Amino acid sequence: MFLNNFSITANYVDVWKKEIYPAEVLVKEGKIISIRHTNELHFKTSNFLLPGFIDSHVHIESSMLTPSEFARLAVAHGTVATVSDPHEIANVCGMEGVEFMIENGKRVNFKFNFGAPSCVPATIFETAGAALNSDDVMQLLNKVEIKYLSEMMNFPGVLFKDREVMKKIAAAHKLDKPVDGHAPGLRGKNAKQYIEAGITTDHECFTKEEALDKLQYGMKIIIREGSAAKNFEALIDLLNDYPDNIMFCSDDKHPDSLAEGHINQLCARAVKKGIDIFKILQAACINPVLHYGLDAGLLREGDAADFIMVEDLKEFKVLRTYINGELVAENGKSFIESVEVIPVNQFDCDEIKTDDLKVLYNNEEKIFVIEALDGQLITNKFETIPKIENGYIVPDIENDILKIAVVNRYHNAPVAKAFIKNFGLSHGAIASSVAHDSHNIIAVGADDKSIATAVNLVIKEKGGISCVSSSDEKILPLPVAGLMSTGDGYKIAEAYTGIDKMAKELGSSLSAPFMTLSFMALLVIPHLKLSDMGLFDGDAFKFVN
């Protein structure tokens, strides 16, 4: 509902003219009617009015919350809109999953802007629950709720002009909708060719040099700081020289992290770097609206009344959030109410046995090992001498080399096994049905029994994250596509904090062990990953023999 005829008075931050002055903002029926400069501070406040924050690229599913619950938490931090890629649920449930996200998002006062997933499945080297061809993508792009073509991860397909890939890009261009990129590490002439295909953004840059390479060819860079991938420190200085071409995003953000803060935190960190406040707000509020053609207001006369009041321009503590003139959050309390959710899902596999996880020793002198990197989606790969017991290759706990397994959740199939370093578990196991991009069940553990127990907890719930120790078992059920909960967002954040703590008590030093785990099957990110079909070399783009 709209609050009829109300006014709010504070220091008005005009990002357009780069001015700050006391003003009265008049709102009527969800629109800003006038912004009146007041010559005298006739109000007792030092608060500031800003356009609302926008997350320029996020997978809502990674929060383990439905869109409606994500909104409940996000508005408390001044976020009024997201550019949301429903790629994760599309890999599980196809068109039905995308429709679920759109319809659930409509049930709350928040501005979700969904994309048409461009790469479902992401590769042919894994088992997904669905496929979207160019006709499906065109059908989605014709929807008013679909604002853009989501991240084009198949950059080899772009470079080699794959017919289906080019049809999807052409469909977006025909409808004048932007195309998001996803090309980690792509440089030089290949980056130029990729961008010239009409791909306008990238959120995957992990070095300043890579981002500069892409900026010079006309691409916009989205600085990512999520629960697993953290590129803020490497890229934030670019905002000084390229304010028109930088945006902020979280990409993937777990519920406990979302409960603490969102884009407001990146603004505060940028201020501490000495960056001009207007450049910061341009990236956080203005650029996404202009680039994607969003209907979010930008605190101008005639705009939708989507704005926030913050305590200062240093910490960005959000005092009030308005969307369409409605007060949706105040002093950290969200006024968006939870809605009933009827889950969609696709989950059809039997529980596994301990023997399914054994790795037979075939006289290998060395084996490949995935090396997980804290705060990064990329992994390293190296070879090491295997540890052998009773004719089987087993985890080498002393050297932090654990077993990793991926179980097909869509039908019964042999379990894929490999070895991984840097998870640090001294005992027990963790497992998850959140495993980008196809969301099969992924697990890491110190012994086969623990891994099997953790996996089977997830299978029993038809989705979730689990943790197993010698004395305890925890499961956070995720019945919506095996990705999201139907529960209260704040309670899910609390439950996630508990299971995350348990994983760290097993010995993991990773800042977000479950988020890192979820990316160990992401084949489109180098260098070594594991799908349900086997160990995969992301550089050669083929299975390891």
C-alpha positions as CSV (number, residue, x, y, z in Angstrom):
1,M,0.0,0.0,0.0
2,F,1.1,3.6,-0.4
3,L,1.4,6.2,2.3
4,N,-0.6,9.1,1.0
5,N,0.9,12.6,1.2
6,F,3.9,12.3,3.5
7,S,7.1,14.4,3.6
8,I,10.5,13.6,4.9
9,T,13.2,16.1,5.8
10,A,16.9,15.4,5.9
11,N,20.2,16.2,4.1
12,Y,19.4,15.4,0.5
13,V,22.3,13.7,-1.4
14,D,22.0,14.7,-5.1
15,V,24.2,12.1,-6.8
16,W,23.5,13.7,-10.2
17,K,24.7,17.2,-9.3
18,K,27.1,16.1,-6.7
19,E,25.6,18.2,-4.0
20,I,24.3,17.7,-0.5
21,Y,21.8,20.1,1.1
22,P,18.9,20.2,3.5
23,A,15.7,19.4,1.7
24,E,12.1,18.3,2.1
25,V,10.9,15.4,-0.1
26,L,7.2,15.1,-0.7
27,V,5.8,11.7,-1.6
28,K,2.3,11.0,-2.9
29,E,0.9,7.7,-4.0
30,G,4.3,6.1,-4.2
31,K,5.9,8.8,-6.3
32,I,8.2,11.7,-5.4
33,I,6.2,14.8,-6.1
34,S,8.8,17.4,-5.1
35,I,12.2,18.0,-3.6
36,R,12.3,21.4,-2.0
37,H,15.6,23.0,-0.9
38,T,15.3,24.4,2.6
39,N,17.5,27.4,3.3
40,E,17.5,26.8,7.0
41,L,18.0,23.6,9.0
42,H,14.6,23.8,10.6
43,F,14.8,20.2,11.6
44,K,16.9,18.5,14.2
45,T,18.7,15.9,12.2
46,S,22.0,15.1,10.6
47,N,20.6,12.2,8.6
48,F,20.9,11.7,4.9
49,L,18.6,10.7,2.1
50,L,20.0,8.5,-0.7
51,P,18.6,6.4,-3.5
52,G,18.2,2.8,-2.4
53,F,21.0,0.3,-2.9
54,I,21.0,-2.2,-5.7
55,D,22.7,-5.6,-5.9
56,S,23.8,-5.7,-9.5
57,H,24.2,-9.5,-9.8
58,V,22.9,-12.0,-7.3
59,H,21.7,-15.6,-7.2
60,I,18.9,-15.3,-4.7
61,E,19.0,-19.1,-4.3
62,S,22.5,-18.9,-2.7
63,S,21.0,-17.1,0.3
64,M,19.0,-20.4,0.9
65,L,16.0,-18.1,1.1
66,T,13.1,-17.6,-1.3
67,P,12.9,-14.2,-3.0
68,S,10.3,-13.0,-0.6
69,E,12.5,-13.9,2.4
70,F,15.6,-12.5,0.8
71,A,13.7,-9.2,0.5
72,R,12.8,-9.2,4.2
73,L,16.4,-9.3,5.2
74,A,17.8,-7.1,2.4
75,V,15.5,-4.0,3.0
76,A,16.9,-3.7,6.5
77,H,20.2,-2.8,4.9
78,G,18.8,-0.3,2.4
79,T,18.6,-2.6,-0.6
80,V,15.5,-1.8,-2.7
81,A,16.2,-3.9,-5.8
82,T,18.3,-6.7,-7.2
83,V,19.4,-7.9,-10.6
84,S,18.8,-11.5,-10.0
85,D,19.9,-14.5,-12.1
86,P,17.6,-17.5,-11.5
87,H,20.3,-19.8,-13.1
88,E,20.5,-22.1,-10.0
89,I,16.9,-23.1,-9.8
90,A,16.6,-23.2,-13.6
91,N,19.3,-25.9,-13.6
92,V,17.1,-28.0,-11.2
93,C,13.6,-27.2,-12.3
94,G,13.8,-25.5,-15.7
95,M,11.1,-23.0,-16.7
96,E,9.0,-24.0,-13.7
97,G,11.8,-22.8,-11.4
98,V,12.2,-19.4,-13.1
99,E,8.4,-18.9,-12.8
100,F,8.5,-19.8,-9.1
101,M,11.1,-17.1,-8.5
102,I,9.2,-14.5,-10.4
103,E,5.8,-15.2,-8.7
104,N,7.2,-15.5,-5.2
105,G,9.1,-12.2,-5.7
106,K,5.9,-10.5,-6.7
107,R,4.3,-11.2,-3.4
108,V,6.4,-8.6,-1.5
109,N,7.2,-4.9,-2.0
110,F,10.6,-5.2,-3.4
111,K,12.0,-4.7,-6.9
112,F,13.4,-8.0,-8.2
113,N,14.7,-7.9,-11.8
114,F,15.2,-11.4,-13.1
115,G,17.3,-12.5,-16.1
116,A,16.8,-15.3,-18.6
117,P,19.4,-18.0,-17.7
118,S,21.7,-18.4,-20.7
119,C,23.6,-21.6,-19.8
120,V,21.3,-24.4,-18.6
121,P,22.9,-26.8,-18.3
122,A,26.2,-24.9,-17.8
123,T,28.2,-27.6,-19.5
124,I,27.7,-31.0,-21.1
125,F,30.1,-32.5,-18.5
126,E,27.6,-32.7,-15.6
127,T,24.1,-33.9,-15.0
128,A,21.5,-31.1,-14.6
129,G,17.8,-31.3,-14.0
130,A,16.7,-29.3,-17.0
131,A,17.8,-27.6,-20.2
132,L,16.8,-24.3,-21.7
133,N,17.4,-23.9,-25.4
134,S,17.3,-20.7,-27.4
135,D,13.5,-21.0,-27.9
136,D,13.0,-21.2,-24.1
137,V,15.3,-18.2,-23.6
138,M,13.4,-16.2,-26.2
139,Q,10.1,-17.1,-24.4
140,L,11.6,-15.8,-21.1
141,L,13.1,-12.7,-22.6
142,N,9.6,-11.7,-23.9
143,K,8.3,-11.5,-20.4
144,V,8.2,-8.0,-18.9
145,E,9.7,-9.4,-15.6
146,I,12.8,-10.6,-17.5
147,K,15.2,-7.6,-17.9
148,Y,18.3,-9.2,-19.4
149,L,20.1,-12.3,-20.6
150,S,21.9,-13.8,-17.6
151,E,25.7,-14.4,-17.4
152,M,27.0,-16.0,-20.6
153,M,29.3,-18.5,-19.0
154,N,30.0,-20.4,-22.2
155,F,32.6,-18.0,-23.4
156,P,34.2,-20.7,-25.6
157,G,30.8,-20.9,-27.3
158,V,30.9,-17.2,-27.9
159,L,34.4,-17.2,-29.3
160,F,33.7,-20.1,-31.6
161,K,30.2,-18.7,-32.5
162,D,28.2,-21.7,-31.3
163,R,24.8,-21.5,-33.1
164,E,22.7,-21.9,-29.9
165,V,24.8,-19.5,-27.9
166,M,24.6,-16.8,-30.7
167,K,20.9,-17.3,-31.0
168,K,20.4,-16.5,-27.3
169,I,22.5,-13.4,-27.5
170,A,20.7,-12.3,-30.7
171,A,17.4,-12.8,-29.0
172,A,18.4,-10.4,-26.2
173,H,19.7,-7.8,-28.6
174,K,16.5,-8.0,-30.7
175,L,14.6,-7.0,-27.6
176,D,17.1,-4.4,-26.6
177,K,17.9,-6.2,-23.3
178,P,21.5,-6.3,-22.1
179,V,23.6,-9.5,-21.9
180,D,25.6,-10.2,-18.8
181,G,29.1,-11.8,-19.1
182,H,31.0,-14.4,-17.1
183,A,34.6,-14.9,-18.4
184,P,37.1,-15.3,-15.6
185,G,40.6,-14.7,-16.6
186,L,39.7,-13.8,-20.3
187,R,42.2,-11.3,-21.6
188,G,43.5,-9.7,-24.8
189,K,42.0,-10.5,-28.2
190,N,39.7,-13.2,-26.8
191,A,38.2,-10.7,-24.3
192,K,37.8,-8.2,-27.1
193,Q,36.0,-10.7,-29.3
194,Y,33.8,-11.8,-26.4
195,I,32.8,-8.2,-25.6
196,E,32.2,-7.3,-29.3
197,A,29.6,-10.1,-29.4
198,G,27.5,-7.7,-27.4
199,I,28.3,-8.8,-23.8
200,T,28.3,-5.8,-21.5
201,T,29.3,-6.8,-18.0
202,D,31.6,-9.1,-16.1
203,H,31.5,-9.9,-12.3
204,E,34.2,-12.5,-12.5
205,C,37.4,-10.4,-12.6
206,F,39.8,-11.3,-9.9
207,T,42.7,-9.0,-10.8
208,K,42.8,-5.3,-11.6
209,E,44.8,-6.0,-14.7
210,E,42.0,-8.3,-16.1
211,A,39.3,-5.7,-15.3
212,L,41.3,-2.9,-17.0
213,D,41.7,-5.1,-20.0
214,K,37.9,-5.5,-20.2
215,L,37.2,-1.9,-19.4
216,Q,39.2,-0.7,-22.4
217,Y,37.0,-2.7,-24.7
218,G,33.9,-1.1,-23.4
219,M,32.7,-3.6,-20.8
220,K,31.3,-2.6,-17.4
221,I,32.9,-4.3,-14.3
222,I,30.7,-5.4,-11.4
223,I,32.8,-5.6,-8.2
224,R,31.8,-8.7,-6.3
225,E,32.0,-9.3,-2.6
226,G,30.0,-12.4,-1.6
227,S,30.2,-15.1,1.0
228,A,32.8,-17.1,-1.0
229,A,34.2,-14.9,-3.8
230,K,35.7,-11.6,-2.6
231,N,37.2,-9.3,-5.2
232,F,36.6,-5.9,-3.5
233,E,40.1,-5.3,-2.4
234,A,41.6,-6.2,-5.8
235,L,39.2,-4.0,-7.8
236,I,37.8,-1.1,-5.7
237,D,40.5,1.4,-6.8
238,L,39.0,1.2,-10.4
239,L,36.1,3.2,-9.1
240,N,38.3,6.3,-8.9
241,D,38.9,6.4,-12.6
242,Y,35.8,4.6,-14.0
243,P,32.8,5.7,-12.0
244,D,30.4,5.4,-15.0
245,N,31.4,1.7,-15.6
246,I,31.5,0.2,-12.1
247,M,28.7,-1.5,-10.1
248,F,28.6,-3.6,-6.9
249,C,27.3,-7.1,-6.4
250,S,27.3,-10.0,-3.9
251,D,26.7,-12.8,-6.5
252,D,26.3,-15.4,-3.8
253,K,25.5,-14.5,-0.2
254,H,24.6,-16.9,2.6
255,P,21.8,-16.1,5.0
256,D,24.0,-15.2,8.0
257,S,26.0,-12.8,5.9
258,L,22.8,-11.2,4.5
259,A,21.4,-10.8,8.0
260,E,24.5,-8.7,8.9
261,G,24.7,-6.4,5.9
262,H,24.6,-6.0,2.1
263,I,25.6,-3.4,-0.4
264,N,25.7,-0.8,2.4
265,Q,28.8,-2.6,3.7
266,L,30.7,-2.1,0.4
267,C,29.9,1.6,0.5
268,A,31.3,1.9,4.0
269,R,34.5,0.1,2.9
270,A,34.9,2.3,-0.2
271,V,34.6,5.4,2.0
272,K,37.5,4.1,4.2
273,K,39.5,3.7,1.0
274,G,39.1,7.5,0.4
275,I,36.9,7.2,-2.6
276,D,34.6,10.1,-3.5
277,I,31.2,9.6,-2.0
278,F,29.3,10.5,-5.2
279,K,31.3,7.9,-7.2
280,I,30.5,5.3,-4.5
281,L,26.8,6.0,-4.7
282,Q,26.9,6.1,-8.5
283,A,28.1,2.5,-8.4
284,A,25.8,1.4,-5.6
285,C,22.6,3.1,-6.7
286,I,22.6,4.7,-10.1
287,N,24.6,2.7,-12.6
288,P,22.5,-0.5,-12.3
289,V,19.3,1.4,-13.0
290,L,20.7,3.0,-16.0
291,H,22.5,-0.1,-17.4
292,Y,19.6,-2.5,-17.0
293,G,16.7,-0.1,-17.4
294,L,15.3,-0.9,-14.0
295,D,12.1,0.7,-12.7
296,A,13.7,1.6,-9.4
297,G,13.5,5.2,-8.4
298,L,16.7,7.4,-8.2
299,L,15.5,10.0,-5.8
300,R,14.4,12.5,-8.4
301,E,11.1,14.3,-8.9
302,G,8.7,12.0,-10.7
303,D,10.5,8.8,-9.7
304,A,9.1,6.0,-7.6
305,A,9.7,6.7,-4.0
306,D,12.5,4.1,-3.5
307,F,15.0,5.7,-1.2
308,I,16.7,5.3,2.2
309,M,17.7,7.4,5.2
310,V,21.1,6.7,6.6
311,E,22.7,8.0,9.8
312,D,25.9,9.2,8.1
313,L,27.9,8.9,4.9
314,K,30.7,6.8,6.5
315,E,29.1,3.7,8.0
316,F,25.8,3.9,6.1
317,K,23.7,2.7,9.0
318,V,20.2,2.5,7.5
319,L,17.5,4.1,9.5
320,R,14.6,3.8,7.1
321,T,14.0,2.1,3.7
322,Y,11.1,3.1,1.5
323,I,9.9,1.3,-1.6
324,N,7.1,2.8,-3.7
325,G,6.5,5.2,-0.8
326,E,6.0,2.4,1.7
327,L,8.2,2.2,4.8
328,V,9.5,-1.4,4.5
329,A,12.2,-1.2,7.2
330,E,13.2,1.0,10.1
331,N,16.2,0.8,12.5
332,G,17.1,-2.7,11.4
333,K,13.6,-4.1,11.6
334,S,11.9,-5.3,8.4
335,F,8.2,-4.7,7.9
336,I,7.9,-7.2,5.0
337,E,5.9,-10.2,6.2
338,S,6.7,-13.8,5.4
339,V,4.5,-15.5,2.8
340,E,3.5,-19.1,2.4
341,V,5.6,-21.2,0.0
342,I,4.7,-24.3,-1.9
343,P,8.0,-25.9,-2.8
344,V,9.1,-27.0,-6.3
345,N,11.8,-29.6,-6.5
346,Q,13.4,-32.4,-8.5
347,F,15.2,-35.0,-6.4
348,D,15.2,-38.7,-7.2
349,C,18.1,-40.8,-5.9
350,D,18.6,-43.6,-3.4
351,E,20.8,-43.3,-0.3
352,I,24.4,-44.3,-0.9
353,K,26.6,-46.9,0.9
354,T,30.1,-46.5,2.3
355,D,31.4,-48.8,-0.3
356,D,30.2,-46.4,-3.0
357,L,32.9,-44.0,-1.9
358,K,35.9,-46.3,-2.0
359,V,38.7,-45.3,-4.4
360,L,40.6,-48.4,-5.7
361,Y,44.4,-48.0,-5.9
362,N,45.6,-48.8,-9.5
363,N,49.3,-48.4,-8.9
364,E,49.1,-44.6,-9.5
365,E,52.4,-42.9,-8.6
366,K,50.6,-39.6,-8.2
367,I,47.0,-38.4,-8.1
368,F,45.5,-35.0,-8.9
369,V,44.3,-32.9,-6.0
370,I,41.9,-29.9,-6.0
371,E,43.2,-27.0,-3.9
372,A,40.4,-24.9,-2.6
373,L,41.2,-21.2,-2.1
374,D,39.5,-19.2,0.7
375,G,37.5,-16.3,-0.8
376,Q,37.9,-17.4,-4.4
377,L,35.9,-19.5,-6.8
378,I,39.0,-20.6,-8.7
379,T,41.0,-23.6,-7.4
380,N,44.5,-24.7,-7.9
381,K,45.5,-28.2,-9.1
382,F,48.5,-30.2,-8.1
383,E,49.7,-33.8,-8.0
384,T,50.8,-35.7,-4.9
385,I,51.7,-39.2,-3.8
386,P,48.5,-41.0,-2.7
387,K,48.1,-42.5,0.7
388,I,47.2,-46.2,0.4
389,E,45.4,-48.5,2.9
390,N,44.2,-52.1,2.1
391,G,44.4,-51.5,-1.6
392,Y,42.4,-48.2,-1.6
393,I,43.4,-44.5,-1.8
394,V,42.3,-42.8,1.4
395,P,42.3,-39.3,2.8
396,D,45.7,-38.0,4.1
397,I,44.5,-36.1,7.2
398,E,48.0,-35.1,8.3
399,N,48.5,-33.3,5.0
400,D,45.0,-31.9,4.8
401,I,44.0,-34.0,1.8
402,L,40.4,-35.1,2.2
403,K,38.0,-37.0,0.0
404,I,35.4,-35.1,-2.1
405,A,32.4,-36.8,-3.7
406,V,29.6,-35.8,-6.0
407,V,26.3,-37.8,-6.0
408,N,23.8,-37.4,-8.9
409,R,20.6,-36.2,-7.3
410,Y,18.4,-36.7,-10.4
411,H,18.9,-40.5,-10.9
412,N,21.0,-43.3,-9.4
413,A,24.5,-43.3,-10.8
414,P,28.0,-44.2,-9.7
415,V,29.5,-41.7,-7.2
416,A,32.2,-39.4,-8.5
417,K,35.3,-39.3,-6.2
418,A,38.5,-37.3,-5.9
419,F,40.7,-35.6,-3.3
420,I,40.8,-32.0,-2.1
421,K,43.1,-29.8,0.0
422,N,42.4,-26.8,2.3
423,F,39.1,-27.8,3.9
424,G,41.0,-28.7,7.0
425,L,38.6,-31.2,8.6
426,S,40.3,-33.5,11.1
427,H,37.3,-35.7,11.3
428,G,33.7,-35.9,10.1
429,A,32.1,-34.5,6.9
430,I,30.0,-31.8,5.4
431,A,27.5,-32.2,2.4
432,S,25.2,-30.0,0.4
433,S,22.7,-30.1,-2.4
434,V,23.8,-26.6,-3.3
435,A,26.5,-27.3,-5.8
436,H,26.9,-24.9,-8.7
437,D,25.8,-25.2,-11.4
438,S,23.8,-28.5,-11.6
439,H,23.2,-28.9,-7.9
440,N,24.0,-32.5,-7.4
441,I,25.0,-33.5,-3.9
442,I,28.6,-32.6,-3.0
443,A,30.5,-33.6,0.1
444,V,33.9,-33.4,1.7
445,G,35.1,-35.5,4.6
446,A,37.8,-37.3,6.5
447,D,36.3,-40.8,6.1
448,D,33.8,-42.7,4.0
449,K,31.4,-43.4,6.8
450,S,31.0,-39.7,7.7
451,I,30.7,-38.7,4.0
452,A,28.0,-41.3,3.4
453,T,26.1,-40.2,6.5
454,A,26.3,-36.5,5.5
455,V,25.1,-37.3,2.0
456,N,22.2,-39.5,3.2
457,L,21.0,-36.8,5.5
458,V,20.6,-34.5,2.5
459,I,18.9,-37.2,0.4
460,K,16.4,-37.9,3.2
461,E,15.3,-34.3,3.2
462,K,15.4,-34.0,-0.6
463,G,17.9,-31.2,-0.2
464,G,19.8,-29.4,2.4
465,I,23.2,-28.8,4.0
466,S,24.5,-31.2,6.6
467,C,27.4,-31.7,9.0
468,V,28.5,-34.9,10.7
469,S,31.0,-35.4,13.5
470,S,31.7,-38.4,15.7
471,S,29.1,-37.3,18.2
472,D,26.6,-35.1,16.3
473,E,24.6,-34.8,13.1
474,K,23.0,-31.5,11.8
475,I,20.9,-30.9,8.7
476,L,19.4,-27.6,7.5
477,P,16.6,-28.8,5.1
478,L,16.2,-26.9,1.8
479,P,13.0,-28.3,0.3
480,V,12.6,-25.7,-2.5
481,A,14.7,-27.2,-5.4
482,G,17.2,-28.4,-2.8
483,L,18.4,-24.8,-2.7
484,M,16.1,-22.8,-0.5
485,S,14.2,-23.0,2.8
486,T,10.5,-22.3,3.3
487,G,11.2,-20.9,6.7
488,D,11.7,-17.4,8.3
489,G,14.9,-15.8,6.9
490,Y,16.2,-14.7,10.3
491,K,15.7,-18.2,11.7
492,I,17.4,-19.8,8.7
493,A,20.3,-17.4,9.2
494,E,20.6,-18.5,12.8
495,A,20.4,-22.2,11.9
496,Y,23.0,-21.7,9.2
497,T,25.3,-20.0,11.7
498,G,25.0,-23.1,13.9
499,I,25.9,-25.6,11.2
500,D,28.7,-23.4,9.9
501,K,30.1,-23.2,13.4
502,M,30.0,-27.0,13.7
503,A,31.9,-27.4,10.4
504,K,34.6,-25.0,11.6
505,E,34.8,-27.0,14.9
506,L,35.7,-30.1,12.7
507,G,38.8,-28.1,11.8
508,S,37.9,-26.1,8.7
509,S,39.6,-22.7,8.6
510,L,37.7,-21.5,5.6
511,S,35.6,-18.4,6.2
512,A,32.6,-20.0,4.6
513,P,33.1,-23.8,4.2
514,F,29.6,-24.5,2.8
515,M,29.8,-21.7,0.3
516,T,33.3,-22.9,-0.8
517,L,32.0,-26.4,-1.0
518,S,29.2,-25.4,-3.3
519,F,31.7,-24.1,-5.9
520,M,33.9,-27.2,-6.0
521,A,31.6,-28.6,-8.8
522,L,31.6,-25.3,-10.8
523,L,33.3,-26.5,-14.0
524,V,33.3,-23.1,-15.8
525,I,35.7,-21.7,-13.2
526,P,39.3,-23.0,-13.5
527,H,41.3,-24.9,-12.6
528,L,40.3,-28.3,-11.2
529,K,36.7,-29.3,-10.2
530,L,34.6,-32.4,-9.7
531,S,31.2,-33.1,-11.4
532,D,29.0,-36.1,-11.0
533,M,30.7,-37.4,-14.1
534,G,34.3,-37.1,-12.9
535,L,37.3,-34.9,-12.2
536,F,37.4,-32.0,-14.7
537,D,40.3,-29.8,-15.9
538,G,38.8,-26.3,-16.4
539,D,41.8,-25.1,-18.5
540,A,41.7,-27.9,-21.0
541,F,37.9,-28.1,-20.6
542,K,37.9,-31.9,-20.4
543,F,37.9,-34.7,-17.9
544,V,41.2,-35.7,-16.3
545,N,42.2,-39.2,-17.4
